């Protein structure tokens, strides 16, 4: 993974002792039930990581942008938070 994408993990993992690697985060972004087990990490990804980096991360992990948008909408509905990707 590139240093650019490493910054995604730094942002997502910063406040948590439970650290996700890139594969684990990608799995969370493809599975709402798994995402609910790591809501802070997922919320940080969707809310704090710049949109371009979100798309780059998803693409690098074979997650279609439309699928990521649909996931973000579903996670937003569950969490009550709003995210740039859902706008």
C-alpha positions, 0 to 999 in steps of 0.5 A, a space after each residue: 500500500 502506498 504512503 498516501 493510503 497509509 495516511 488513511 489508516 493513520 487517520 482511522 486508527 489514531 484514537 483506537 487501541 484496536 488497529 485495523 489494517 487495510 484489508 480489515 478496513 476494506 472488509 468493514 466498508 463492504 459489510 455493514 454488520 462488520 462495520 457496526 463492530 468498528 463504528 468509530 473506525 468507519 465513521 472516521 474513514 467516512 467523515 475525516 478522510 478526504 473524499 479523494 482518498 476514500 475513493 482511492 482506498 476503495 479502488 485499491 481494494 476493489 470496492 466500486 465507488 457506487 458500492 462505497 456510496 451505497 455503503 456510506 448511505 446505509 452506515 449513515 442511516 444506522 449511525 445518524 451521522 452525515 458524510 460527504 460521500 452521501 451528499 
